[in-house]
Amino acid sequence: MAEIEPDRLRAAHQHLRQKVEQSDLRAQGKSRFTSETQQRKEVGKGDSKLTEPTFLRPQDIQKGVTYDVEKVFYTTLGNEIRRVNRDDLVAFQKNIELLQDQYKRGITAKQVINLSLPFDIKKSNEQIFMAVPLSIKNGVVHFMTNASKESNVTEHHVNVEFLNYQSLILQPTAITADAVKKKLMYGKLKFECDCGRHTYWFRYIASIGGYGFGRIEEGYPKLTNPHLAGVACKHVLRVMHYILSPAFTQYITKQLQKERSKQAGQRRKQTDRQLIKELDRQFEIIESKTNKVIARNDKAAQREMMRRANNYNKAKQREAEKRQKQELEKVAKEQGKDAADKIIQKQKQDALRTLDSLLASKLITPEQYAFYKRGTK
């Protein structure tokens, strides 16, 4: 279990209580996201007074091996800051292809935790103690978490959109706890956080992965996260942990009942009293040391990465087979069927020689050799 400094916990608890009592939290959170969007827009146009970064956009990455130095980009690939070269752009293309369309309509809270970096999970357990829902509208819940001691703010804001929320409102049968768990707690969602780590490390990944809420980021994180590693910051992780808790089940079920019995689509805010009560409850649980830490399921993460790799390999194989078929049809049309047959025969002979070499090197078993040989006939 992660060691939590008592002073940090008490300070975070007091800061959040004061925020609830003194501030319009929802307006403050909305203002931060609006400010970040405007700043990104200005920097992207080159209108900002800030030091202007050179954004690596989709059309730049598209160039791949044809890239030249008409623009100078920098990356941290290889653990040093250096100029981007052609090989880097090809690597960026592959990183994007591996992630793109893996989550066509969102990601689940469990997947967010399982696929996050151990570093972010550790920081969340040690520094981010509480997450409370401030309001909800049309299935988008606005959460607040405490900030770390080193942060220049006392709280962070996370928006989470539950993609099955509307279907639950409109279903003709009564809403059960099982339905809430299956469709919301374990269902697909999208998210964003107002912190720098989400903005500069993870917003691009969320954008190309299809689970980003809010502003779409088209600039590849060539300096902060060139390998496109991880999924979520420590604040989002705390929110996902809360989403999987009984407290959230109780909260979201009440909101669904209100939506079904009153006018739907209204913003429903938690009262100051409700927020302080929930903060106090979470504080007491942590202080009594009965809280559960955020922990990823490494086996589930490994299965997910294997699924990604398999899907990627299958897609690449289909593309290669399609290109090969088109090339053979072109050869047959231009040079005749005999020429195309010769190409096919040569490819089979090459494949058989490769199998013979693998068997001789004992890299495959005789059973595997026999199985793959059937495909060369």
C-alpha positions in Angstrom: 0.0 0.0 0.0 1.3 3.5 -0.9 2.5 5.6 2.0 0.4 8.7 2.3 1.8 11.7 4.2 -0.8 12.7 6.9 0.0 16.4 6.5 -0.5 16.2 2.7 -3.9 14.4 3.2 -5.1 16.9 5.8 -4.0 19.9 3.7 -5.7 18.5 0.5 -8.9 17.9 2.5 -9.0 21.4 3.9 -8.2 23.0 0.6 -11.0 21.2 -1.2 -13.5 22.1 1.6 -12.5 25.7 1.3 -12.9 25.6 -2.5 -16.4 24.2 -2.1 -17.4 27.0 0.4 -15.7 29.9 -1.4 -15.8 29.2 -5.2 -18.0 28.5 -8.2 -16.1 25.3 -8.9 -17.9 24.4 -12.2 -17.2 27.9 -13.7 -13.6 27.7 -12.6 -13.1 24.3 -14.2 -14.8 25.4 -17.4 -12.6 28.5 -17.5 -9.5 26.4 -17.3 -10.5 24.2 -20.3 -11.5 27.3 -22.3 -8.2 29.0 -21.5 -6.2 26.0 -22.5 -8.1 25.7 -25.8 -7.5 29.4 -26.6 -3.8 29.2 -25.7 -3.3 26.2 -27.9 -5.1 27.9 -30.7 -2.9 31.0 -30.4 0.3 29.1 -30.1 -0.6 27.0 -33.1 -1.1 30.1 -35.2 2.0 31.7 -34.0 0.1 34.6 -32.4 1.1 33.8 -28.8 3.7 35.8 -26.9 4.8 32.5 -25.4 7.8 30.7 -26.8 6.3 29.1 -29.9 6.8 25.3 -30.3 6.8 23.8 -33.8 3.9 21.4 -33.8 4.3 18.1 -35.7 1.0 17.9 -37.5 -0.6 15.0 -39.4 0.6 16.3 -42.8 4.2 16.4 -41.5 4.1 12.8 -40.2 2.5 11.7 -43.4 5.7 12.5 -45.3 7.6 9.6 -43.6 10.6 8.7 -45.7 10.1 11.7 -48.0 10.6 14.1 -45.1 13.1 16.9 -45.7 14.3 19.7 -43.4 12.0 22.4 -44.6 10.8 22.4 -41.0 13.0 21.6 -38.0 11.3 19.4 -35.4 12.8 18.0 -32.2 12.1 14.8 -30.4 13.2 12.9 -27.2 13.3 9.5 -28.9 16.5 7.8 -27.7 16.4 9.7 -24.4 18.0 12.9 -25.8 16.7 16.0 -27.4 17.6 16.0 -31.1 16.3 16.8 -34.5 13.6 14.6 -36.0 14.7 12.5 -39.0 13.0 10.3 -41.5 13.2 7.2 -39.4 11.5 9.0 -36.5 8.6 10.0 -38.7 8.2 6.4 -39.8 8.3 5.3 -36.2 5.7 7.9 -35.4 3.5 6.6 -38.2 3.7 3.1 -36.7 2.9 4.3 -33.2 -0.2 6.0 -34.5 -1.3 3.0 -36.5 -1.0 0.8 -33.4 -3.3 3.1 -31.4 -5.7 4.4 -34.0 -9.2 3.0 -34.0 -8.5 0.6 -31.1 -11.2 2.3 -29.0 -13.7 3.3 -31.7 -16.3 4.5 -29.2 -14.4 5.1 -26.0 -12.5 3.2 -23.4 -13.6 1.7 -20.0 -12.5 2.8 -16.5 -10.8 -0.5 -16.0 -8.9 -0.2 -19.2 -7.7 3.3 -18.2 -6.3 1.9 -15.0 -4.8 -1.3 -16.5 -3.1 0.5 -19.5 -1.7 3.4 -17.5 1.9 3.8 -16.6 3.0 2.5 -13.2 4.5 6.0 -12.6 1.1 7.7 -12.9 -0.6 5.0 -10.7 2.0 5.4 -8.0 1.7 9.2 -8.1 -2.1 8.9 -7.9 -1.9 6.6 -4.8 0.6 8.9 -3.1 -0.7 12.3 -3.9 -4.3 12.4 -5.2 -6.7 11.3 -2.5 -10.2 12.5 -3.3 -12.5 12.8 -6.3 -16.0 14.2 -6.1 -18.6 14.8 -8.8 -19.6 18.4 -9.0 -22.4 18.2 -11.6 -23.8 16.2 -14.5 -25.4 17.1 -17.8 -26.3 14.8 -20.7 -24.1 12.0 -19.3 -21.0 14.3 -18.8 -19.9 14.3 -15.2 -17.7 17.2 -14.0 -15.3 15.8 -11.3 -12.9 17.6 -9.0 -9.8 16.1 -7.4 -7.2 17.5 -5.1 -3.9 18.6 -6.6 -0.4 17.5 -5.5 1.6 19.6 -3.0 3.9 20.8 -5.7 1.1 22.1 -8.0 0.4 25.8 -8.4 -3.4 25.1 -8.0 -5.3 23.4 -5.1 -7.6 21.3 -7.3 -8.0 19.8 -10.8 -11.0 19.3 -13.0 -11.8 16.1 -15.0 -14.7 15.7 -17.4 -16.0 12.2 -18.1 -18.7 11.4 -20.7 -20.5 8.1 -20.2 -21.5 6.9 -23.7 -24.4 4.7 -22.6 -26.0 7.3 -20.3 -28.7 8.3 -22.7 -29.7 4.7 -23.5 -30.3 4.1 -19.8 -32.5 7.2 -19.5 -34.7 6.1 -22.4 -34.9 2.3 -21.7 -38.5 1.3 -21.0 -37.7 -1.0 -18.1 -36.6 0.0 -14.5 -33.0 0.8 -14.0 -31.2 -1.8 -11.9 -27.8 -1.6 -10.1 -26.5 -4.3 -12.5 -27.5 -2.2 -15.5 -25.7 0.9 -14.1 -22.6 -1.2 -13.4 -22.6 -2.9 -16.8 -23.4 0.2 -19.0 -21.7 3.0 -17.0 -19.1 1.8 -14.5 -17.9 -0.9 -16.8 -19.1 0.8 -20.0 -17.3 3.0 -22.6 -16.4 6.6 -21.7 -14.4 9.6 -22.8 -12.4 12.0 -20.6 -10.2 15.0 -20.3 -8.3 16.7 -17.4 -7.1 20.3 -17.1 -3.6 19.3 -15.9 -0.4 19.7 -17.9 0.3 16.0 -18.1 -3.0 15.3 -19.8 -2.5 18.3 -22.1 1.0 17.5 -23.2 1.3 13.8 -22.7 -2.1 12.2 -23.1 -4.6 14.4 -25.0 -3.1 13.5 -28.4 -3.3 9.7 -27.5 -6.9 10.2 -26.4 -7.7 12.1 -29.6 -6.3 9.4 -32.0 -7.6 6.6 -29.8 -11.2 7.9 -29.9 -11.7 8.3 -26.2 -10.8 12.0 -25.8 -13.5 14.4 -24.5 -13.3 18.1 -25.4 -10.6 19.6 -27.6 -9.0 17.4 -30.2 -5.2 17.6 -30.3 -3.6 17.1 -33.7 0.0 17.9 -32.6 2.1 14.8 -32.0 3.8 14.8 -28.6 7.3 14.5 -30.1 9.1 15.8 -27.0 7.0 14.8 -24.1 5.7 11.4 -25.2 7.1 10.2 -28.6 6.4 6.6 -27.9 2.7 7.3 -27.1 3.0 5.5 -23.8 0.3 5.4 -21.1 -3.3 6.5 -21.0 -4.1 8.8 -18.1 -2.7 11.3 -15.5 -2.9 10.8 -11.8 -6.1 12.9 -11.5 -8.0 10.9 -14.1 -6.8 7.7 -12.4 -8.3 8.8 -9.1 -11.6 9.6 -10.9 -11.6 6.2 -12.6 -11.0 4.5 -9.2 -14.0 6.5 -7.8 -16.2 5.5 -10.8 -15.7 1.9 -10.0 -16.8 2.4 -6.3 -20.1 1.9 -4.7 -20.3 5.6 -3.9 -20.4 6.4 -7.6 -23.0 3.7 -8.2 -25.2 5.4 -5.7 -24.6 8.9 -7.1 -25.2 8.1 -10.7 -28.3 6.0 -10.0 -29.9 9.0 -8.3 -29.1 11.2 -11.2 -30.6 8.7 -13.7 -33.8 8.5 -11.6 -34.0 12.3 -11.7 -33.5 12.4 -15.4 -36.3 9.8 -15.9 -38.8 11.5 -13.6 -38.1 15.1 -14.5 -37.0 17.1 -17.5 -33.9 15.4 -19.0 -30.9 17.3 -20.2 -30.7 19.8 -17.2 -27.4 20.4 -15.4 -27.8 18.8 -12.0 -25.3 20.2 -9.4 -24.3 18.7 -6.1 -25.0 21.1 -3.2 -22.1 22.4 -1.1 -23.4 20.2 1.8 -23.3 17.1 -0.4 -19.8 17.8 -1.6 -18.4 18.5 1.8 -20.1 15.3 3.2 -18.5 13.2 0.4 -15.0 14.8 0.9 -15.3 14.1 4.7 -16.3 10.5 4.0 -13.3 9.9 1.7 -11.0 11.7 4.2 -12.1 9.4 7.0 -11.7 6.2 4.9 -8.1 7.2 4.0 -7.2 8.3 7.5 -8.5 5.0 8.9 -6.3 3.2 6.3 -9.2 1.1 5.0 -9.0 2.5 1.5 -8.1 0.4 -1.5 -5.2 1.6 -3.6 -5.4 2.0 -7.4 -3.8 -1.2 -8.8 -3.7 -2.2 -12.4 -4.3 -5.8 -13.5 -1.0 -6.6 -15.3 -2.5 -9.8 -17.0 -5.4 -7.8 -18.3 -3.0 -5.1 -19.6 -0.9 -7.8 -21.3 -4.0 -9.3 -22.9 -5.0 -5.9 -24.2 -1.6 -5.2 -25.7 -1.6 -8.6 -27.4 -5.1 -7.8 -28.8 -3.8 -4.5 -30.1 -0.7 -6.2 -31.7 -2.8 -9.0 -33.2 -5.3 -6.5 -34.7 -2.5 -4.5 -36.1 -0.7 -7.5 -37.6 -4.0 -8.8 -39.1 -4.7 -5.4 -40.6 -1.2 -5.2 -42.1 -1.5 -8.7 -43.5 -4.8 -7.8 -45.2 -3.3 -4.7 -46.6 -0.2 -6.7 -47.9 -2.5 -9.3 -49.5 -4.6 -6.7 -51.1 -1.6 -4.9 -52.6 -0.2 -8.3 -53.8 -3.5 -9.2 -55.5 -3.6 -5.8 -57.2 0.0 -6.1 -58.4 -0.6 -9.6 -59.7 -3.7 -8.5 -61.5 -1.7 -5.7 -63.1 1.1 -8.1 -64.2 -1.5 -10.5 -65.6 -3.2 -7.7 -67.5 0.1 -6.3 -68.9 2.3 -9.4 -69.3 -0.2 -12.3 -69.3 -1.3 -14.9 -66.8 1.9 -16.9 -67.2 4.0 -14.0 -65.9 1.7 -13.6 -62.8 1.9 -17.4 -62.2 5.7 -17.2 -62.2 5.7 -14.5 -59.6 3.3 -16.5 -57.4 5.5 -19.6 -57.8 8.7 -17.7 -56.9 7.0 -16.3 -53.7 6.0 -19.8 -52.6 9.6 -21.0 -53.2 11.0 -18.1 -51.2 8.5 -18.9 -48.4 9.5 -22.6 -48.4 13.2 -21.8 -48.2 12.5 -19.5 -45.2 10.7 -22.4 -43.5 13.5 -24.8 -44.2 16.0 -22.3 -42.7 13.8 -21.8 -39.6 13.5 -25.6 -39.1 17.2 -26.1 -39.6 17.9 -23.4 -37.0 15.3 -25.1 -34.6 13.4 -21.8 -34.4 10.2 -23.8 -35.3 9.1 -27.3 -34.5 8.5 -30.0 -37.2 4.8 -29.7 -36.5 4.9 -25.9 -37.1 6.9 -26.6 -40.3 4.3 -29.0 -41.6 1.5 -26.6 -40.7 3.0 -23.6 -42.4 4.3 -25.6 -45.4 0.7 -26.3 -46.4 0.3 -22.6 -47.1 3.1 -22.7 -49.7 1.5 -25.3 -51.9 
